[in-house]
Amino acid sequence: MPRSLRFGYGRVSSKDQHLDVQEARLEAVCDRVYLETGSGTSLRRPKLQEVLDRLDAGDVLVVAKLDRLARSVADLYHIVSQLKARGATLEVLDQPMDLDSFTGKIVFAVLGLVAELEINLRHERQMAGIQAAQAKGVHFGRQKALTPAQVATLCQRRTQGATIRELMQEFQLGKSAICRYLVRERQRQQVQQGQAEAAD
């Protein structure tokens, strides 16, 4: 009978975060470790699917924290159901629990709800920050392109004393886009001036 294996899974949400701590902890207790960068709100993660596909009866999936595996109760239960179907089990290093016991199931459900609550609160704070920035004239998303006539008007308004904030509101553009148009137009005029002087 083949020996049961312990598969470690570690995840961070963005490239700015580091997997070093998770990797070290998992390598200390696992036979194989799978690491990846990606949002925990989606189950479409290549390394997660790879490790789930490799699990056999008696194997253990090990994660440092429950929210490294998934960020919603529904996704957590979906993964656990896959483990049970394969005869494998789940081990959480920071939150030991026995999923076969009634108490363990309650702890698992509560921790899953906490993880889901955290991501919802983070999303609400992010949206509040975006709304506050928009109220100050900051615009998000793809910047619209101005026509040559609009660029001319933009530069004329600036020459007449319009502030950057006023131009942002008038043309519905962010500060960087406004400054970029002004700089480009100034450079274009300097080139034209230089060509005219060379021609003389």
N, C-alpha and C positions, 0 to 999 in steps of 0.2 A: 504493500500500500504506500503510495507516494506521500512524502512529508508535507504537512500543511504549511503554507507560506503566509508571510505577513507583508502586505503591500501598503506602502505609505503614499499618501496623496497630499501635496501641498499646493496652495494657490495664493496669488496676490492679484489685485484688481487692475493695477497699472504698472507700466515699466518703471515708474518712479519709486515703487516699493521694492523691497528686497526679500528674497526667499531664503537667505542664509540661515536664519534662526530655525525656521520650519524644517529646512533640509537637514540640519545637524541633529535635531531632535528625532526626526523620522529615521534617519540612517542609523541611529543608535539602537533602534528597536525593530527595524524592518529588514526583510531580505532584499526588497526592491523598492525604489522610491520614484514616484512620478511627480513632476513639477510643471506648472504652467501659469501663464499670465492671462487673465480673462475675468469678465464679470461673473459673479456668483449668482446673478439673477437668471442666467441661462444655463440649461443643461447641455447645450451644444458645445461642449469643450472636448477637444480631441484627446487630451491626456486622461481626462475623467472617463471617457468612453473606453479608452484603451485598457485602463486598469479594471474597469467593471467587466469587460469582456474576458479578461485573464483569470478572474476569480473562479475557483473551483470549490467543491464541498470541503468544508473545514478551514478554508483560507480566511484571513482577517484583513479588512480594510481599515487602515489606521490614519487618522487625521489629528492635527494638533488641537484644532478647535472646530466646533460644529459648523460655524459659519464659513469655514474654508471649503466645506463640502457643498453647501447650498445656502441660499438666503431667504427661503420661504418654507413654511411647514409642508406645503403640497409637494415641493421638490424633494425635501428630505424624506418624506414618506415614500415617494416614488423610488428613490435610490435604495432605501431600506427594503422595499418590496423586491427589488432586483437582487439584493444580497440574499434574502431569504429564499428566493426561487433557486438560487445557485447553491444554497446550503452554506453560505459564507456569513460572517458576522462583522459588526462595526465596533471599532474601539476609538474613543476620543480621549486623547492624552490629558487635556485640561479638565474634562468633565466625565470621569468614570461613571458608567451606568450599565445596568444589565437590562437589555431590551426585551428579554424574555420574562422579566418580572413586572408586576403591575406598577411598582414604584418607579422602575426604570423607564417604563413607557410614559409615565406622567412627567418625569424629569426631561425626557427627550422632547415631549410636546411643548413644555414650557420654554425650553431653550430654543426650540425652533421658532416659537412665537416672538421671543426676545430678539432673535436675529432678524426676523421679518419686520418687527417694529423699528429696529435701528435703521434699516435701509429706508423705510417709509419716512422716518423723521429726517434723515439726511436729504432725501429728495425734497421734502417740504422746505427745509432750510435753503437748499439750492435754488428752488423756485422763488422763494422770498427774496433772496439776494439778486436774482435776475430782474425781478419786478422793481426792486429798489434802484438798480442800476439804470433800467429803462426810464424810470421816472426822472433820472438825472440827465437823460439824453444819450445814454449809451445804447448802442444798437447791436443785436446779436444776429448770427446767421450770415448767409452770403450777402455781401455788399452789392447793391445795384450799380451798374455802370452809368456814368453820366455821358450825355451826348456832347459833342464839341461846343454846341451853343450853351449848354448848361455849365460846362467848365468855364466858358468865357464869362457867364453871369456870375459864377462863383468867385472868380478872381476879381471881377469888378466890384462885387459886394464887399470883398475883403479890403480892396483898395479904398473903398468909401468909408471904411471903419467898422464893418460888421465883425463881431467877435467870433471865435471858433465855435463857441456854444450856440450862437445864433445860426451859424451856417449849418451846424449839425442838425438842428431842428428844422431848418428851412429845406434842406436837401435830404433829410432822413438818412444820414450817414454817420458813422462813428468818427471819432476824433482822428484816428490814424488815416482813415480814407480821405478826410478833408485835407489834412496836411500833405498827404501824398499827391493829391490833385494840384495843390498850390505849388508844391516843389517842382513837379513835372512841368507845369505851365511856365514857371519862372525859368527853368532850364531850357525849355523850348524857345522862349523869347531871347535868352542869351545866345543860343546857337544862331538864331535868325539874325541877331544884331551883329554877331561875329562874321557871318557870311556876307552881310551887307557891307561891312567895313572892308572886308577882303576884296569885294568887287570894286570898291572905289579905288 
